[in-house]
Amino acid sequence: MIQENDPRIPALFDDLYQRIKAQGVQQWTKDRNPQPDLEGLIYLCKFCFFTAILTKAEIARVLDIDRQELKKLVKSWYDDHREKGCGTC
């Protein structure tokens, strides 16, 4: 997993936010007010996954995680979604 102090995080965050903006769905992120830190980057990855902006392979590249870590992360997103319902991302 990408480290909290990785200097690439702000640029990766901005890239994802621009992709969200290009799809016209940035207003859906305003309630969470994500910041350009690791937590915000993971949130944008989750948001992009559930809105079909990013594939799992793209998430793995952004977060610098291997296949097993990715599988565990995505499963946790689905579990969260099943538990809390839509709108959790």
Secondary structure, 3 states (H helix, E strand, C coil): CCCCCCCCHHHHHHHHHHHHHHCCCHHHHCCCCCCCCHHHHHHHHHHHHHCCCCCHHHHHHHHCCCHHHHHHHHHHHHHHHHHHCCCCC
